[in-house]
Amino acid sequence: MVKLIEDKDGQDTIVIDMENSELMVDYFIITTGNSETHIEALRNEIVRYLKDEDIPILYYDKGKVYDWVIIDTGILIIHIFSQEARNFYDLEGLWGEQKKIKVN
């Protein structure tokens, strides 16, 4: 999944190991898109890949793209942000005690 995001120019991608958190999810992947069009393209490619691989999608934002898109597979939640939204919501800071892996 990270390779797909990198291939589609997701920026500052990070994986957060959430297994020791109170959430019922194993990992967050957080990345940044450089425009609404880019965020939408990332979302569409990820959803296509998950469907092609028969990986169940519990939820994803299907409508107009704004500044934060979520794709939830149950064990993995992918967050695609604009830079402004990523700075504002600061999930990396919120989950600061969890192990993080910077990938690009």
HUDAHU-V706029 format. One record per residue. N is the residue number from 0. SS is DSSP state (h for helix, s for strand, l for the rest). PHI is phi in radians with two decimals (* if undefined). PSI is psi in degrees with one decimal (999 if undefined). Layout:
n | ss | phi | psi
N | SS | PHI | PSI
N | SS | PHI | PSI
This chain:
n | ss | phi | psi
0 | l | * | -43.6
1 | h | -1.07 | -41.3
2 | h | -1.05 | -44.2
3 | h | -1.02 | -46.3
4 | h | -1.09 | -44.4
5 | h | -1.11 | -41.6
6 | h | -1.09 | -27.2
7 | l | -1.71 | 19.0
8 | l | 1.16 | 29.3
9 | l | -1.07 | 140.0
10 | s | -1.87 | 145.1
11 | s | 0.90 | 44.2
12 | s | -1.23 | 136.9
13 | s | -2.43 | 145.0
14 | s | -1.92 | 131.6
15 | s | -2.00 | 124.1
16 | s | -1.36 | 110.9
17 | l | -1.79 | 7.5
18 | l | -1.04 | -30.7
19 | l | -1.67 | 12.7
20 | l | -1.63 | 173.1
21 | l | -1.39 | -6.8
22 | l | -1.38 | 152.8
23 | l | -1.65 | 61.4
24 | l | -2.60 | 146.1
25 | l | -1.52 | -40.1
26 | s | -2.50 | 146.7
27 | s | -1.84 | 139.6
28 | s | -2.01 | 126.3
29 | s | -2.08 | 130.9
30 | s | -2.49 | 167.3
31 | s | -2.14 | 132.9
32 | l | -1.74 | 153.5
33 | l | -1.62 | -1.4
34 | l | -2.89 | 167.8
35 | h | -1.04 | -40.1
36 | h | -1.09 | -42.3
37 | h | -1.16 | -43.7
38 | h | -1.04 | -44.4
39 | h | -1.09 | -42.6
40 | h | -1.12 | -42.0
41 | h | -1.05 | -48.0
42 | h | -0.99 | -49.0
43 | h | -1.10 | -40.7
44 | h | -1.17 | -41.6
45 | h | -1.14 | -45.9
46 | h | -1.08 | -42.9
47 | h | -1.05 | -46.3
48 | h | -1.05 | -47.7
49 | h | -1.05 | -43.0
50 | h | -1.14 | -43.4
51 | h | -1.06 | -33.6
52 | l | -1.59 | 6.3
53 | l | 0.98 | 36.6
54 | l | -1.62 | 119.5
55 | l | -1.06 | 138.5
56 | l | -1.92 | 116.7
57 | l | -1.35 | -35.3
58 | s | -2.82 | 144.1
59 | s | -2.69 | 152.1
60 | l | -1.23 | 114.7
61 | l | -1.71 | -19.3
62 | l | -1.49 | -155.6
63 | l | -1.04 | 138.7
64 | l | -1.42 | 136.0
65 | l | -2.02 | -107.1
66 | l | -2.19 | 2.6
67 | s | -2.68 | 120.6
68 | s | -2.08 | 137.2
69 | s | -2.08 | 137.4
70 | s | -2.21 | 120.1
71 | s | -2.03 | 119.2
72 | l | -1.82 | 2.4
73 | l | 1.71 | -52.8
74 | l | -1.72 | -15.2
75 | s | -2.41 | 130.1
76 | s | -2.08 | 125.1
77 | s | -1.81 | 126.6
78 | s | -1.96 | 122.6
79 | s | -2.01 | 117.0
80 | s | -2.00 | 156.5
81 | l | -1.33 | 162.7
82 | h | -1.09 | -39.9
83 | h | -1.11 | -45.0
84 | h | -1.18 | -38.9
85 | h | -1.08 | -42.3
86 | h | -1.13 | -41.2
87 | h | -1.18 | -50.5
88 | h | -1.40 | -27.3
89 | l | 0.78 | 57.2
90 | h | -1.06 | -33.7
91 | h | -1.06 | -40.5
92 | h | -1.26 | -40.3
93 | h | -1.05 | -39.6
94 | l | -1.85 | 39.3
95 | l | -1.02 | -27.5
96 | l | -1.41 | -9.9
97 | l | -1.49 | 150.7
98 | l | -1.17 | 132.8
99 | s | -2.09 | 143.7
100 | s | -2.19 | 110.8
101 | s | -1.43 | 131.5
102 | l | -1.93 | -17.5
103 | l | -2.59 | 999
